[in-house]
Amino acid sequence: MKQSFVFALAMAFVTACSTAPHRQNHTSSESSPETVLVTYRVKPGKEQQLAATLSRAWDIYRKERLVFAQPHVIIREREEGDKHRFIEIFTWVNHDAPDHAPDSVKNIWDQMQLVCETRDGHKGLEGGEVEILVPKASN
């Protein structure tokens, strides 16, 4: 996963995963879809702000046609004390999408960074490519 994506990324949020994205035949890994899991370690008291920011981010991603509508899942997990982390799963239309994001996306990523914190040796925002096993992706 490219550095710019890991640091800039942060979108997440509250829709259920019902189907895998439609996949087309692609000639290179850069043009193939990329499903990612992003973890946001939100600062205490900033949970609603992050949720709202993630919702705006999703609207921007869809408007810019950077992501597939499904899957899109956001969950919130309570950690010790009053700390939470959000976890988001979604699929970029291709591997290059986050690396060539428009300014509107970069600006919302900056807003996400502001409400997240480093915790237990982990960055405020971390992400990476994952593979959906169930429901099985269809080609």
Buried (B, 14 or more C-beta within 10 A) or exposed (E): BEEBBBBBBBBBBBBEBEEBBEEEEEEEEEEBBBBBBBBBBBBEEBBEBBBEBBBBBBEBBEEBEBBBEBBBBBEBEEEEEEBBBBBBBBBBBBBBBBBEBEEBBEEBBEBBBBBBBEBEEEBBBBBEEEEBEEEEBEE
